[in-house]
Amino acid sequence: MMIRPAELRAIREGTIDLAFRRWDRPRVVVGTKMRTMVGIVEVTSVSEVDVDTLTEEDARRAGSASLAALVDALAFKADKPAWRVGVRYGGADPRAALRDAVPTREEVATIVARLERLDRASSYGAWTRETLDLVDRFPERRAPDLAAQVGRETAAFKTDVRKLKELGLTESLAIGYRLSPRGEAVVDKLRGRKRKRPPRPVGTDLPRAIGAPATRALRAAGLTSLESLGAVTEAELLAMHGVGPIALARLREALDDAGLGYRAE
């Protein structure tokens, strides 16, 4: 179930608690927990609805500008049933805390055993250590480039990286990945020695929602965190090739959330 970034923020803030969709059949059930850019969004109800019975209150709770706007949005795929989906914010993504939790020796042994099970279950063969090592050696490298280095299809490679993310070992970035502190500890254990790495980035990561072109433009300008944006004005950012209005809006939202801002004009 796709939810736009602005709606996700409103769900987190509690100003949206409904969504309306046109589906052949429900794609979520009560209790479904979706990991999103703002954290966990939980489905609280799912029921078929007659569009003619919708009210202005429904529109307000769904974040629509008006009942007419909501009805217009549901006019697309009108041959499919309309569904009313209750949603609520379920808290931060637990993987975020897990990534920063450096494992004990016993936990490392448990993680390694899990990695071995993933290897045995894969038609590709042993991939976990290979993938962790790639991400470790080439942080912020595009998934297609990493996959090509080991002769794998990008889609399958990305699916496997997500499995490592579920274990708290990797972090997804606007471009590519990097190991989490937990992942670094596990890789060092697997190698039998600590790998020398560049210092971890300081500050709050740029939001993934700004897209790769904007991320590359900001990195080229030395702007690698939300905090670093305090050195530039919004107008200066907009003048950068690759930074468009949508990326600028996502950055503004992220800055507001973090209590940060641009340099004054």
URDA-V817920 format. One line per field, one symbol per residue. ss: DSSP state (h for helix, s for strand, l for the rest). A space follows every 50 residues. Layout:
ss = ???
//
This chain:
ss = llllhhhhhhhhhllllsssssslllllllllssssllsssssssssssl hhhllhhhhhhlllllhhhhhhhlllllllsssssssssssllhhhhhhh llllhhhhhhhhhhhhhhhhhllllllhhhhhhhhhhlllllhhhhhhhl lllhhhhhhhhhhhhhlllsssllllssslhhhhhhhhhhhlllllllll lllllllhhhlhhhhhhhhhllllllhhhhhllhhhhhllllllhhhhhh hhhhhhhhlllllll
//
